[in-house]
Amino acid sequence: MGIVLRPFRAGDGQAVADLFVATVRTVNARDYEPAQVAAWSAAGADPARWARTLAGRAAFMAEVGGVVAGFADVTEQGLFDHLYVGPGHQGQGVGTALADAVEAAARAGGCVQVEAEVSVTARPFFAARGYRVVRAQDKAAHGLTFRNYVMVKDLASDGGGGA
């Protein structure tokens, strides 16, 4: 089945929250400690918070067979803020389709570069797309410390394609 991309809609908050929690608890659990996974997933379980966060941004939902398979967003300033692909849809091109949409939206909005704070889990995906690590950071969140990476991609020299 093909991947269908569509804009985020106000009623998608629950689907985003469910996908976020499932992804953190399964996919990200490979690279983070159980206490980190528990705190991270609990912090993203609020559908109303997701609806507020994603409203007014270039935010995309990916569906496969009518099921939400992932989501991503970018701010007007070029912050590639979220990219999550559900555990049942990893390695099927969902992340690539979403990242392509985010980068195209940033480029169309006049951004010449995008920046993302990416997890240990997502770092290889972003690196394969031409993102470079600016710095590793140990970020305090939810009473714990999480390792992630600030990565950037120059859109002006990207030529508009993906990885």
Secondary structure, DSSP 8 states (H G I E B T S, - for coil): --EEEEE--GGGHHHHHHHHHHHHHHTGGGTS-HHHHHHHHHHT--HHHHHHHHTTSEEEEEEETTEEEEEEEE-TT-BEEEEEE-GGGTTTTHHHHHHHHHHHHHHHTT-SEEEEEEETTTHHHHHHTT-EEEEEEEEEETTEEEEEEEEEEESTTTTT---
